[in-house]
């Protein structure tokens, strides 16, 4: 793709993929392009198209793009696994995290 005489690879794959844009929900307003402090996005040359992610490894996970988006759910952040919140069972003291093998059975005790 050629944008302003510069060839870019739109939406490159990355192990982290920090920003996920739902192209069906995105209106192409480019508000996220204007507000991003890390300049991760560039406007789509096609009118009404979703912004193009170019510098995805530069993402700070600061979320102004999510906050400014007029359509809730069109943009979401995909936090790295080590940033996701683990939890602990108070009874046993065992810690759990997202994606672990052999997850525990659900807690059936009523909330206090």
Order of alpha helices (4+ residues) and beta strands (2+ residues): beta-beta-beta-alpha-beta-beta-alpha-beta-beta-beta
